[in-house]
Amino acid sequence: MPLYFFDTSALVKRYHIESGSEKVNEIFNNPDGVFIVTSLTVTEFVSAFARKLHEKVISEDDFRFCLSEFAKDIISLFWIIDLERSHINKSISLIIKHNLRTLDSLQLSAFLDLSSLNPIMITSDEALFDATVKEGFSAIKP
């Protein structure tokens, strides 16, 4: 049972066709896969699609449809990890060690909490991908 931890940069590819969407959909087609996000991902996801709307990359109807599909999936498909003070504390050392941005360090901190389960990071963010690999974990960059 592989555990796939999605950061937002990769997750948006499931709901908006772009480079890497095919690989993301392939991962989601694994019937044994467990899909994990953090509570932060929910906010980041809405922000990413709101930007697409305001930049006129997607229509208002597409925006509403994507949010609706994501809402259904967040209830039925994902394990959600709530961020805690320990994640914030760990993220500080990850920022210093890997020169990560704030939100990426929080994602990696939550991911590392699952280390005993051997999760796989799914991210399109180069710095987060590199940091995950340097921490000794598998990562896929769609």
QUIUR-V276066 format. One record per backbone hydrogen bond with DSSP energy under -1.0 kcal/mol. CO is the residue of the C=O (numbers start at 1). NH is the residue of the N-H. Records with the same first field share a line. If there is no record, write none. Layout:
BEGIN
CO=NH ; NH
END
This chain:
BEGIN
2=34
3=120
4=36
5=122
7=11
8=12
10=13
11=14
12=16
18=21
20=24
21=25
22=26
23=27
24=28
25=29
27=30
30=33
34=4
35=79
36=6
37=81
40=44
41=45
42=46
43=47
44=48
45=49
46=50
47=51
48=52
49=53
50=54
51=55
52=57 ; 58
53=56
59=63
60=64
61=65
62=66
63=67
64=68
65=69
66=70
67=71
68=72
69=73
70=74
71=75
72=76
73=77 ; 78
79=37
81=39
84=88
85=89
86=90
87=91
88=92
90=94
91=95
92=96
93=97
94=98
95=99
101=105
102=106
103=107
104=108
105=109
106=110
107=111
108=112
111=114
112=115
114=117
115=118
120=5
121=140
122=7
125=129
126=130
127=131
128=132
129=133
130=134
131=135
132=137
133=136
138=121
140=123
END
